[in-house]
Amino acid sequence: MKRILLLFLISASIQGFSQKASFLNPILPGGYPDPSICRVGDAFYIVNSSFEYFPGLPIHKSKDLINWEIIGYGLHRKEQCNDEVNLVDVQSDGGIHAPTIRYNQGTFYIITTNVYYHQDTKKTDFVNFIITAKDPAGPWSDPHVLEGAPGIDPDIFFDEDGRAWYVGTHSPEKPNFPGEGEIWLQEIDLVNWKLTGERSFLWRGACGGVWAEGPHMYRKDGRYYLMIAEGGTSYNHAMMIAVSDKIRGPYVPNDRNPIMTSRHLSYDNWVHSTGHADLIELEDGRWYMVALGIRGDENRGSNMGRETFLLPVQWEREPFDWKENKYEWPVIAPESGRVKRFNPIVFQGTSQKRNNTFIDFFDKPELGLAWNFRRVPLEEAYSLDAKNGKLTLHTLKETIQERGRASLMGFRQTESDFEYQVKMQFDPAKEGSEAGALIIQKDNNYISFTLIKKNNKIHLQLKLVSTETGTSILKETALDKKFEHITFKITSSDHQYYYAYSLNGRRFESFYSSTADLVLSKKYTGANLGIYASGNGKNTREKAVFDWVTYKGYQKF
């Protein structure tokens, strides 16, 4: 009966926005930054940065640009994450940065950077590599590392003559000011997976060039367009573009740069820090842009971090007669010049079926694609019993810590207001054994709502680990009553978190409340709602058995 009720609630919520002839931004709610998009026939594919999370490089598919389904990951096997592409003990906000996805002659390509900081040498490796697949859902190849490719945020560009080009970002040898970036170009030998030929330096940006990065190259009407991000990934984020008749330049900047930004808007605008974008041409000749942005729901920030938004694009030619060579430039969101919450649908006859729910009964042979781990998971962290619909986390000695791995898994928070429930069976016998629910941004920025064995009693504990205040127990109480299961419930509403629990599955007891900005996203990733177990330094080897998790996000208009 419980499953039937939960499934009914989800079905009802999916239909909630399906009758309107417009769509809501973001099109990929939750922590999906640095979007790159390609089209194959009538299907579109987006890949996003995943940083320290595994599996890495999430891939979504759509037929209408407004309804997206996750279909797989570019880095989906532990064997892909070896010494060169290390996601085992990578630092927070390291890992996979700013991918580009492209399709050429029957093959999909993703090119990206893995950023790994070596604690012993105090040096950072920027490993740029390509993976390929015939089917974007996978399997994807092992990484082909491109030696001698400095910097981050590479683009792969296939020209009409069949040649493939690497378009990269690096810091020039003689920068004019701190943070100056430079875009460079070199041909790629896709047989031997190496850079070949002469390297060309194309552009240092339009408006001072600070943090010029994230390049994408396009060919339109015989000309080469180079679009880049500038200004960093906060409020001054922006998109710039330049054009050339030859791939190696020289490139002429658009006089009207930036072509897309929110830097001129109030800090209180509903979305800010927009940028790091990619362009896509539709079959009918229209163009659109996907870009990241940060909603300002909580103190001008967002627990979801950077998300993916969709904007219309219109190409216009310079109108002035005195120009000898008038260029055509993309105009982003031509009617408003900004990212809007409500937008006309892209294709007539379609509607957006907004699904801000997630439920897992753990009755499938494999984990659902929404689940993520902070780094490549430990072999003994979890086990799945699909026959009985149970997922077990094991209380290993590992705890949540920087560059560490623990018995922890989660999925992306998609709205500021939500309700999250977890049903768990856990009867620990050993001191220190702990398991339950959590909201996690980083290894030093999370809230855990758990059962823990202390002083021969089972305690219900709410703990905050914060970058500002360190570790604090918000509330803790011993549970003297015998129970078989516990259901945790975390609700976010009107800028407040409410924590409750039930020992009988029917009546919830209020436990605590707090502001909703305790673990606000401050860097590259958004919040994950998850489950967790630990022996807190000891391999207590006890089992936390989870029956189900449910999540429903509530949209703010």
PEBELCOR-V322777 format. One record per backbone hydrogen bond with DSSP energy under -1.0 kcal/mol. CO is the residue of the C=O (numbers start at 1). NH is the residue of the N-H. Records with the same first field share a line. If there is no record, write none. Layout:
CO->NH  NH
//
This chain:
1->5
2->6
3->7
4->8
5->9
6->10
7->11
8->12
9->13
10->14
11->15
13->16
15->18
17->20
21->345
23->343
28->308
30->32
33->49
36->47
38->45
40->43
43->40
44->62
45->38
46->60
47->36
50->53
51->96
52->375
54->373
56->75
57->74
58->48
59->71  72
60->46
61->69
62->44
69->61
72->59
75->56
77->80
78->81
80->82
87->376
91->94
95->115
96->51
97->113
100->111
102->109
104->107
107->104
108->133
109->102
110->131
111->100
112->129
113->97
114->127
115->95
116->125
118->122
123->118
125->116
127->114
128->146
129->112
130->144
131->110
132->141
133->108
135->138
144->130
152->169
155->167
157->165
159->162
163->159
164->188
165->157
166->186
167->155
168->184
170->182
177->180
179->211
182->170
183->202  203
184->168
185->200
186->166
187->196
189->193  194
194->189
200->185
203->183
209->181  212
210->231
213->229
216->227
218->225
220->223
223->220
224->244
225->218
226->242
227->216
228->240
229->213
230->238
234->237
238->230
239->259  260
240->228
241->254
242->226
243->252
244->224
246->249
252->243
254->257
260->239
262->265
266->269
270->296
272->294
275->292
278->290
280->288
282->285
286->282
287->313
288->280
289->311
290->278
291->309
292->275
293->307
294->272
298->301
301->298
303->527
307->293
308->27  28
309->291
311->289
312->333
314->331
316->329
320->323
327->318
329->316
331->314
333->336  337
341->25
343->23
347->350
352->354
356->553
358->551
360->549
368->371
372->410
373->54  375
378->381
381->394
383->392
385->390
390->385
391->546
392->383
393->544
394->396
395->541
396->535
397->537
401->404
406->408
407->533
409->531
410->372
411->529
417->554
418->492
419->552
420->490
421->550
422->488
423->547
424->486
425->545
430->433
433->453
434->534
435->451
436->532
437->449
438->530
439->447
440->528
442->445
445->441  442
446->465
447->439
448->463
449->437
450->461
451->435
452->459
453->432
454->457
457->454
458->479
459->452
460->477
461->450
462->474  475
463->448
464->472
465->446
466->470
470->466
472->464
475->462
477->460
486->424
487->502
488->422
489->500
490->420
491->498
493->496
495->516
496->493
497->514
498->491
499->511  512
500->489
501->509
502->487
509->501
512->499
514->497
517->520
527->413
528->440
529->411
530->438
531->409
532->436
534->434
538->540
542->395
544->393
545->425
546->391
548->423
549->360
550->421
551->358
552->419
//
